[in-house]
Amino acid sequence: MKRLFVCGVLALLGVSCAAHSAEEIKLNRKQREEAAEANTQLALAYMREGDLATARNKLERALGQYPDTATTQMAAGFLYDRLGEDDKANDHFERALKLSRNDPNVMNNYAAFLCRKGDKKQGEAYFIEAAKNPLYRTPEIAYANAGRCARADGRPKEAEQYFRQALTIKAEQVDALFEMASLYHEIGNNLQARAFLDRYTAVAPTSAASLWLGYRIERGLGDYEQAKRNADRLKRDYATSPEVTQLLEAERTSQ
């Protein structure tokens, strides 16, 4: 249905959903921009469905029709990131940022890419810039993301500061709560870790990650009964998860 809808929009613009046509070449700037937007939205729909080949075809069409929009460039960044073509992804994210005049949403997306694939400190800087932008509606998310970026870069103290900034803005920010629990467990302060994990589980659904972290925290505190309850639930509800593999290995080495 999404494809039929977007193809209908393209048909109204004189653009085929298949090959390029002579009419497409004759479109004026506004029509080319609208056609590119329609192809971009179609590409994003295919990406959500996991059809990356068709998504790539639609995005290449969009870029050929009108490449000078942040939406199309950012979509191309998402696509090439998923395809593992990091240099292309980076180029498209950079262009999206220039075209958007440092829109905080675009900045946040580029920062996430940099923290995973590129320059973590630059990604962190973009997260902070986005968080400080008065037009950005969810600065707590950007601060939490900056914290994860700093933590992945081996700077736990800076990470903690960012997580606390996120929680100052929104006390129930789930990513920051989980990361604080994990961070405190990592440094051996399991009482604080438990407190943050309790706050997390009060506002977020149980997951394999939270049960695995809870298991390790309770073991660290010497509460082996609660640790066993977490372990049993983890095995029962998330039997195929990577956390169960880690749990089984931990149980083998502790025997």
N, C-alpha and C positions, 0 to 999 in steps of 0.2 A: 504493500500500500504506500509506503514511503517513496518507493521508486516511482510508482505510477504518478504520485502527486508531484514530485520534482520534475519528472519527465513532462507532465502537463504544463508546468511553469516554463520549462525550456521550450516546449512547442509553441507557447504563446509568444516567446521571444524569437521564434524562427530558428531554434537550435535543436538539432537531433540529439537523442540520447545515445546514438551510436557513433558513426564517424563524423568528422568535421564536414560541413557543407559549405557551398558557395555563399549561401545566405548568412552563415555565421561570420564569414569574413567581412561582410558588408554592414554588420551591426555598428551602431554608433557607440560612443564611450559608455553612456548610461546603460544601454542594452548589454554591452559586453560585461560591465560590472555586475549587472543583475544575473546574467548567465553564469558568471564565475561564482557568484554567491550560491546559486542553486546547485552547481556542480560540487562546490565545497561542502554544502550540507548533505548532499547525496554521498560524498566520499566519507564524511563522518559517520553517516548511518551504516555504510558498509564496514567501516572500522569497528563499530560497536558489534556488528555481527561476525567479525573475524575474517571477512573477505578482503584481505589486504591487497590482493592483485587488482580487484575491481576498484577499490578505493584509490589505489595509485593511478589507475587510468583516469578516474574522474578528477583527481587533483592535478594531474598533468594537463588535462583539458582546462581546468580553472586557471591554472598558472599561465596557460597560453592565451586565454581570453582576457584576463585582467589580473596581473600579479601584484598590483600595488595596494592590497588591503591586508591589514594585520590578521584578519580572520583566516584568509586563505594561507598566508605564510605560516601562521601558527599551526593550522591543520597539517600542513606539509611537515612541519617540525615533529608533530605527534607521530605521523605516519613513518617518516624515515627513522625515528627513534625506535619504533616497533620493528622496523625491518633491519635494525642493527647497522644502519648507515649513519654513523654518528657525525661525521663531518658535514654531510648534507643536512642532517637535522639541526646541527648547530648554526649553519648558515641561514636556514629558514627562520629559526627562533630569533637570531640577531636582526634579521630584516623585519620581522614582526614587531620587535621592540622599537626599532627606528620608525616604522610606519605608525605605530600606536602612540608615539610621543611619550613613551615611558608609562603607558597604562599599567596600573599595579597588578591587574589580573594577568596580563601578558608577562609582566616581570616575574610574577610568582611561578608561572608555568616554565619560563626559561630557567629560573633559579632551581627548580626541581630537577630539570634535565642536567644542569651543571653539577649539582650535588651528587647525582648518580653516576654521571659519565665523564665529567670534566673537572673544572677548577672549583673545588669545594669552597674556597674562601670567596671567590667571586660570586658563586651561587648564594652563599650566606649573606654577602653584602646586598645582593638584589632582594633577598627576602626582607632584610631590615628596611631597605628603601621602600619596598611595597608596604610594609607594616606602618611606616611613618607617614604614608600618603593619606591625607584627610579624606580622600574619595574612596579609600579601600574599606569595604564594609566588614571584613573579618580579619583585622590585624592579628588577632590571637592565633589564627592558623599560620600566618606567615612567621610569627615568633616561634611557634612550635616547630615549624619546618626548619627555621634557622638553627634551632637547638639540635635537631637531629643531624643537620649538616655539620655543625661544629663537633658533635659527638663522634660522627663517622670520621672526622678529621683528627681524632685523638685529643680533643680539647674539652674534657668533661666539665670543667669549672665554667667556661663560657657557655656551654650547653645548658647547664643548670640555670644560669642567669636568664637565658632566653625562655626556658620553660616557665620560670617564675614570672616573667613579664607576661607570658600568655595567660597564666592563671590569675594574674592581677586583673587582666581585662575580662576574663571569663573563668570563673572558679571551677566550672565543670568542663573545661576543654579536655576532651578525652585523650588526645594524643599526648599532651603535656603531662597529664596525670600518669599515664602508663609509662612514659619515658622517665619520669621522676622515680617511680617505683623501681624500674629496671636499673636506673643509675645508682640509687641508694643501695640496692642489693649488690651491685657490682663492687661498691666500695666497702661492703660489709656492714652497713647500718640497716639491718633487717627490720628493726622496729619502725623506722621511718618508711622503709620500703613497704611494709605491711599497711601502714596508714594511708599511703598514696594509692596502693592497690585497692584498698577498701573503698576509697573515694571513687576510684575508677569503676569498680564493679557495681557501685550504686547507680551509675548513670550510663553504663555501656553494657551490651550483651556479653555473656560469657563466650570466650573463644579458646581455641587451643593454646594460643600465645599467653592468655591471662592465666589459664590453669597451669601451664608449665612454669610460668614465673612464680605463681602462688606456691607450687610444689617446692621450688628451690628456696623461696623465702621462708616457708614453714620449716623446712629442713634446717636452714640456717639458725632458726630460733629454737630448734629442738622440739617442735611440736610435730612429732612423727605421725600422730593420728590424723591431724588435719592434712599433712602432706600426703598421706595415703588416700584420703578422700579425694584430694585433687587428682592424684595419679589414677585412681579407679575411674573417675569421671572422664578424664582425658582419654584413657584407653577405650572406654565405652562409647563416648560421643564423637571422638575424632580419631578413630582407629587408623586411618590412612594418612594422618598428618605427619609432617616432618618432626613436630614436637614429640610425638609418640616414639619415633625412632631415637630421638635424643634421650627421652625418659628411659627407654629400655636399656640404652647404653649406660646411663647413669646408675640404674639399678644393678646392672651386672658388675660395674666397677666398685660399687659400695658393698658388695657381698663379701 
